Amino acid sequence: MSDVADDESEIAHRGNIMKAFLSYESHAKDRVRRNLDKFNSLGEKFKDMLPLFEDRCRAQLSAIEANSKLTRHIVSSSLGMFGEESSHLSHLLPQELPDPTDWQNVGEFDMEKVYVTLKQVARDWSAEGAAERKACYDPILIELEDRFGKGKPEMKVLCPGSGCGRLPWEIARRGFTCQGNEYSMFMLLASNAIINSTDEREIFPWAHQFNNNMSGEDQLRPVRVPDCNTTDVGTEFSFSYTAGSFLDVYPEENTWDAIAASFFLDTGRNPLEYLEHAFRILKPGGYFLHLGPLLYHFEDSSMSIELCWDEIVHAVKRIGFEVVKEIKGLDCGYNSNAKSLYQTVYRCIFLCARKPLVP
């Protein structure tokens, strides 16, 4: 395929994702209205038993309208993000809500990604997400400072699988030169909108969670994002972001002082490729830091290999790493709703491995 065709394909891909963000309000409201239709189909006897149901649905619609301010901001702030060609997508910013027939042409997979992105924004950039961030990010941040000290702009740290960007932002805020890397365009556009804005917004990340709610107040509680001033970082702050696959974007060997990632190894079809590539691009004496479970994202794919932790550690050593630290049984959530009746906790493992100074 020619470079021109590749560019056109990439622009079309981004356009589809922008359309999904713009279709959020219509799509989400339709789900609530279907719930109202089901309520109205009940007999009067049952409807009388639920005097507050319609009020809750109306509150959901208001919450969705508040969320749509962020999804629209994500789109508007992303125009021009990838160069001049993105300006051709300006027609994707309608003055009115997209017609319902438009969002019905957006795939359910893409719409679900929008909902997940709203939860991810809350996880990375709200006070409510602080407990998860402490569990998932603090061991990495502490290890970096233990190994290199604080305020080390000459130390280059790469964060693959950065999601909405809080981990690499925190690393850069501690004085390191840090670059985030993310494959998901949904996460990239959202992180760009949050990190490069001074506006604080109120969102309702659980407004679309119809199951396992104790109360309407729990389901519709707001969070404010971001929970910090993302632009008040000082003159030494060195932070950047790249789009694309970790395996493709970084071909240069012996480049990074550390690679720090959370919930990343299980996102690829072959975690050994990630480990081997990390070893290749780390400088001699560099560190690979990872915290997460093994929830293989491509388990149903014929191209995926699912390894147990012992097999991964064996491969880490065969690749050439020295295992410096291995901590098992760290309880972590991921995009968890703390008020939900259903909770998932991962028993995560923290790994610190070093590339030897001499092969």
C-alpha positions in Angstrom: 0.0 0.0 0.0 1.4 3.5 -0.9 2.2 6.1 1.7 -0.7 8.2 0.5 -3.1 5.3 0.9 -1.7 4.7 4.4 -2.3 8.3 5.3 -5.8 8.3 4.0 -6.5 5.1 5.9 -5.1 6.6 9.1 -7.2 9.7 8.7 -10.3 7.6 8.0 -9.6 5.6 11.2 -9.2 8.8 13.3 -12.4 10.1 11.7 -14.4 7.0 12.7 -13.1 7.4 16.3 -14.0 11.1 16.3 -17.5 10.2 15.0 -17.9 7.7 17.8 -17.0 10.3 20.4 -19.5 12.7 18.8 -22.2 10.1 18.7 -21.8 9.4 22.4 -24.7 11.5 23.5 -27.3 10.1 21.1 -26.1 6.5 21.6 -26.1 6.8 25.4 -29.5 8.6 25.6 -31.1 5.9 23.4 -30.1 3.2 25.9 -31.8 5.2 28.7 -34.9 5.9 26.6 -35.2 2.2 25.9 -35.1 1.6 29.6 -37.9 4.2 30.0 -39.9 2.3 27.3 -39.6 -0.9 29.3 -40.8 0.9 32.4 -43.8 2.3 30.5 -44.7 -1.2 29.3 -45.2 -2.3 32.9 -48.7 -2.4 34.3 -49.8 0.5 36.5 -49.4 -1.7 39.6 -45.7 -2.2 39.0 -45.1 1.4 37.9 -46.6 2.6 41.1 -44.0 0.6 43.0 -41.2 2.6 41.3 -42.1 6.3 42.0 -38.5 7.5 41.5 -37.5 5.5 38.4 -38.4 8.2 35.8 -36.6 10.8 37.9 -33.5 8.6 37.8 -33.7 8.2 34.1 -34.0 12.0 33.6 -31.0 12.4 35.8 -29.1 9.9 33.6 -30.0 11.9 30.6 -28.6 15.1 32.3 -25.4 13.2 33.2 -24.9 12.0 29.6 -25.3 15.6 28.4 -22.5 16.6 30.9 -20.3 13.8 29.6 -20.9 14.8 26.0 -19.2 18.2 26.8 -16.0 16.2 27.4 -16.4 13.9 24.4 -16.9 16.9 22.1 -13.9 18.6 23.7 -11.8 15.5 23.0 -12.7 15.8 19.3 -12.2 19.5 19.0 -8.8 19.5 20.8 -7.6 16.6 18.6 -8.0 18.5 15.3 -4.5 19.3 14.0 -3.0 17.0 16.6 -1.4 14.8 13.9 -0.6 17.5 11.3 -2.3 19.6 8.7 -4.2 16.7 7.3 -6.4 16.5 10.4 -7.9 19.8 9.5 -9.8 18.0 6.8 -11.8 16.4 9.6 -13.3 19.6 10.8 -16.6 18.8 9.2 -17.0 16.2 12.0 -17.8 18.9 14.5 -21.5 19.5 14.0 -23.4 22.3 15.7 -26.2 19.9 16.5 -26.2 16.3 17.8 -25.5 13.8 15.1 -28.7 12.4 13.6 -29.6 9.0 15.2 -29.1 7.2 11.9 -25.4 8.4 12.1 -24.6 6.8 15.4 -26.4 3.6 14.4 -23.8 3.3 11.7 -21.0 3.5 14.3 -19.9 0.1 15.4 -20.9 -1.0 18.9 -17.3 -1.9 19.5 -16.3 1.7 19.0 -19.1 3.0 21.1 -18.1 0.7 24.0 -14.6 2.1 23.7 -16.0 5.6 24.3 -17.7 4.4 27.5 -14.5 2.7 28.6 -12.5 5.8 27.8 -14.7 7.9 30.1 -14.0 5.5 32.9 -10.3 5.5 32.1 -10.3 9.3 32.3 -11.9 9.1 35.7 -9.3 6.4 36.8 -6.3 8.5 35.7 -7.5 12.0 36.4 -10.0 12.1 39.2 -9.7 12.0 43.0 -11.8 8.9 43.0 -9.2 7.1 40.9 -6.4 7.9 43.3 -6.7 4.6 45.2 -6.2 2.6 41.9 -3.4 4.8 40.8 -1.6 4.4 44.2 -1.9 0.6 43.9 -0.9 0.4 40.2 1.6 3.3 39.7 3.2 4.0 43.1 5.4 0.9 43.1 6.8 1.9 39.7 7.3 5.6 40.7 9.0 4.6 43.9 11.3 2.1 42.2 12.4 4.7 39.6 13.3 7.2 42.3 15.1 4.5 44.3 17.2 3.5 41.2 17.9 6.9 39.8 17.0 9.5 42.4 14.7 12.6 41.8 15.0 15.3 39.3 17.0 13.5 36.6 16.1 15.0 33.2 19.1 13.2 31.7 17.3 9.9 32.5 15.0 8.9 29.6 11.9 6.8 30.6 9.5 5.2 28.1 6.0 4.3 29.2 4.3 1.9 26.7 0.6 1.3 27.1 0.1 4.7 28.7 -3.7 4.8 28.5 -4.9 8.3 29.4 -1.4 9.4 30.3 -1.3 9.8 34.1 1.7 7.5 34.7 4.1 9.1 32.2 2.9 12.6 33.3 3.7 11.6 37.0 7.2 10.3 35.9 7.9 13.5 34.1 6.6 15.6 37.0 9.3 13.8 39.2 12.0 15.2 37.0 12.6 12.5 34.4 12.4 12.9 30.7 9.4 10.7 29.9 7.6 9.7 26.8 4.2 7.9 26.8 3.3 5.5 24.1 -0.2 4.3 23.3 -1.8 2.2 20.6 -5.4 3.1 21.2 -6.5 6.2 19.4 -9.4 6.6 21.9 -6.9 6.9 24.8 -4.6 9.1 22.8 -7.2 11.6 22.0 -8.6 11.7 25.5 -5.1 12.1 27.1 -4.4 14.9 24.7 -7.6 16.7 25.7 -7.0 16.4 29.4 -3.2 17.0 29.7 -3.3 20.1 27.4 -6.3 21.8 28.9 -6.6 24.0 32.0 -10.3 23.4 32.3 -11.8 21.2 35.1 -14.9 19.3 34.1 -17.5 17.3 35.9 -18.3 13.9 34.4 -20.4 10.9 35.4 -18.4 7.8 34.5 -20.9 5.3 35.9 -24.0 6.8 34.2 -24.1 3.9 31.7 -23.7 1.2 34.3 -27.1 -0.4 34.6 -26.2 -3.4 36.7 -25.1 -3.8 40.3 -26.1 -0.3 41.5 -27.0 0.2 45.2 -28.7 3.5 44.5 -29.3 6.1 41.8 -27.0 8.4 43.8 -24.2 5.9 43.5 -24.8 5.4 39.8 -24.9 9.1 39.1 -22.2 10.5 41.4 -19.9 12.9 39.6 -16.2 13.2 39.5 -14.1 16.2 38.5 -11.3 15.9 36.0 -8.4 16.6 36.1 -7.8 16.5 39.9 -4.6 18.6 39.4 -3.3 21.4 37.3 -1.8 19.5 34.4 0.0 22.6 33.1 1.6 23.7 36.4 4.6 21.5 36.1 7.7 23.8 36.1 10.2 24.7 33.5 12.2 21.4 33.7 9.1 19.3 32.8 10.0 17.0 29.8 7.0 15.0 28.6 5.9 13.8 25.2 3.6 11.2 23.6 3.7 8.9 20.6 1.0 7.0 18.8 1.4 3.5 17.5 2.6 0.0 18.5 5.5 -0.2 21.0 7.1 -2.8 18.7 7.0 -0.5 15.6 7.6 3.0 16.9 10.9 2.4 18.7 13.5 0.7 16.4 16.7 2.3 17.9 18.7 0.0 20.2 20.3 1.1 23.5 18.2 4.3 23.8 16.2 4.3 27.1 17.3 4.3 30.7 14.1 2.7 31.9 10.8 1.3 30.5 7.9 1.6 32.9 4.5 0.1 32.3 1.4 -0.9 34.1 -1.1 -3.5 32.9 0.8 -3.8 29.6 2.5 -7.2 29.1 -0.9 -9.0 28.5 -2.1 -6.5 25.9 -0.1 -8.1 23.0 -0.4 -11.4 21.2 3.0 -12.5 22.4 4.4 -11.0 25.6 7.8 -12.3 24.8 8.0 -9.9 21.8 7.5 -7.0 24.2 10.1 -8.3 26.6 12.7 -9.0 23.9 12.0 -5.5 22.3 12.3 -3.8 25.7 15.7 -5.5 26.2 16.9 -4.4 22.8 16.0 -0.7 23.2 17.1 -0.3 26.8 20.6 1.0 27.5 23.0 -1.3 29.2 22.2 -1.0 32.9 18.6 0.1 32.1 15.6 -1.2 33.9 12.3 -2.7 32.8 9.5 -2.1 35.4 6.1 -3.6 35.1 3.1 -4.1 37.3 0.0 -5.9 36.3 -1.9 -9.2 35.9 -2.1 -11.6 33.0 -5.5 -10.9 31.4 -4.5 -11.7 27.9 -6.4 -9.4 25.5 -6.2 -11.6 22.5 -7.0 -14.9 24.2 -9.5 -15.9 21.6 -7.1 -15.2 18.7 -5.3 -18.0 17.0 -2.2 -15.8 17.0 -2.1 -15.3 20.8 0.0 -17.2 23.3 -1.1 -17.2 27.0 1.8 -17.8 29.4 1.8 -18.3 33.1 4.0 -16.0 35.2 6.7 -18.6 35.9 7.1 -19.0 32.1 7.4 -15.3 31.7 10.1 -15.0 34.4 12.0 -17.9 32.8 11.9 -16.1 29.5 12.9 -12.8 31.1 16.1 -14.4 32.2 16.7 -16.2 28.9 16.4 -12.9 27.1 19.2 -11.6 29.2 17.6 -9.6 32.0 18.7 -9.9 35.6 15.6 -10.1 37.9 16.2 -7.4 40.6 12.8 -7.5 42.3 9.6 -9.6 42.0 6.6 -8.8 44.3 3.5 -11.0 44.0 0.0 -10.6 45.3 -0.5 -6.9 44.9 -4.2 -6.3 44.9 -5.2 -3.8 42.2 -8.5 -2.8 40.5 -8.9 -1.4 37.0 -11.6 1.1 36.1 -13.4 -0.1 39.2 -16.6 1.5 40.4 -16.0 1.6 44.2 -19.8 1.8 44.9 -20.7 -1.1 42.6 -22.1 -4.4 44.0 -19.7 -6.2 41.7 -16.0 -5.8 42.3 -13.0 -7.3 40.4 -9.6 -7.4 42.1 -6.4 -8.5 40.2 -3.6 -10.1 42.1 -0.8 -8.3 40.3 2.9 -8.8 40.2 5.6 -6.1 40.2 8.7 -6.9 38.2 12.0 -4.9 38.1 14.5 -6.4 35.7 17.9 -5.0 34.7 19.7 -5.2 31.4 23.4 -6.0 32.3 26.1 -3.4 31.7 28.1 -6.1 29.9 26.4 -8.7 27.6 
